[in-house]
Amino acid sequence: MKINKINPVNAIQNYRQQQDIHQEKKTSKKSMQRDEVQISPEAKELLNTKPTGREEKIESLKESVSNGTYHVDAGKIAEKLLPYFKK
């Protein structure tokens, strides 16, 4: 049986050539691709519409909190938490 000597330098060079080819493919793909964002007409409409009743309620809550007149009803909080703890 005859065993041929393996030249490790050639093996490394072949690997590097393959690696270089792979890197070139990656860079060429990246330069061709661009990120793009498209916003649907429905989303644009949602951005432009603002609920008026909710804004007024939020403003009144902000004012009452800043004035110190905001009152929390513990009974209402307990009613909402009770079903959660019964599970």
C-alpha positions as CSV (number, residue, x, y, z in Angstrom):
1,M,0.0,0.0,0.0
2,K,1.3,3.4,-0.9
3,I,0.4,6.6,1.0
4,N,0.9,9.9,-0.8
5,K,2.2,12.9,1.1
6,I,-0.4,15.5,1.7
7,N,0.6,19.1,1.0
8,P,-1.1,21.2,3.8
9,V,-0.3,24.5,2.0
10,N,-2.4,23.6,-1.0
11,A,-5.3,22.6,1.3
12,I,-5.2,26.0,3.0
13,Q,-5.0,27.8,-0.2
14,N,-8.0,26.0,-1.6
15,Y,-9.9,26.8,1.5
16,R,-9.0,30.5,1.3
17,Q,-10.0,30.7,-2.4
18,Q,-13.4,29.3,-1.5
19,Q,-13.7,31.7,1.4
20,D,-12.9,34.6,-0.9
21,I,-15.5,33.6,-3.4
22,H,-18.1,33.3,-0.7
23,Q,-17.2,36.8,0.6
24,E,-17.5,38.3,-2.9
25,K,-21.0,36.8,-3.3
26,K,-22.1,38.2,0.1
27,T,-20.9,41.7,-0.7
28,S,-22.4,41.7,-4.2
29,K,-25.8,40.7,-2.8
30,K,-25.7,43.3,-0.1
31,S,-25.0,46.1,-2.5
32,M,-28.0,45.0,-4.6
33,Q,-30.4,44.7,-1.8
34,R,-32.0,47.7,0.0
35,D,-34.3,47.9,2.9
36,E,-37.7,49.4,2.2
37,V,-40.7,50.2,4.4
38,Q,-44.2,50.4,3.1
39,I,-47.0,51.9,5.2
40,S,-50.5,50.8,4.2
41,P,-53.2,53.4,3.6
42,E,-55.1,52.1,6.6
43,A,-52.0,52.7,8.8
44,K,-51.6,56.2,7.4
45,E,-55.2,56.9,8.2
46,L,-54.8,55.7,11.8
47,L,-51.8,57.9,12.2
48,N,-53.8,61.0,11.1
49,T,-56.9,60.4,13.2
50,K,-57.0,61.2,16.9
51,P,-59.8,60.3,19.2
52,T,-61.1,63.6,20.7
53,G,-63.0,62.2,23.7
54,R,-60.1,60.2,24.9
55,E,-57.7,63.2,24.7
56,E,-60.1,65.3,26.8
57,K,-60.3,62.6,29.4
58,I,-56.6,62.2,29.6
59,E,-56.1,66.0,30.0
60,S,-58.6,66.1,32.8
61,L,-56.9,63.2,34.6
62,K,-53.5,64.9,34.2
63,E,-54.8,68.1,35.7
64,S,-56.5,66.3,38.6
65,V,-53.3,64.4,39.4
66,S,-51.1,67.5,39.2
67,N,-53.6,69.4,41.5
68,G,-53.7,66.5,43.9
69,T,-57.5,66.1,43.6
70,Y,-57.4,62.7,41.9
71,H,-59.3,60.1,43.9
72,V,-58.9,56.4,43.5
73,D,-62.0,54.3,44.2
74,A,-60.7,51.1,46.0
75,G,-64.1,49.4,45.5
76,K,-63.8,49.6,41.7
77,I,-60.3,48.3,41.8
78,A,-61.3,45.4,44.0
79,E,-64.2,44.5,41.6
80,K,-61.8,44.4,38.6
81,L,-59.2,42.3,40.4
82,L,-61.6,39.8,42.0
83,P,-62.2,37.7,38.8
84,Y,-58.5,37.6,38.2
85,F,-57.7,36.1,41.6
86,K,-60.6,33.7,41.4
87,K,-59.0,31.9,38.5
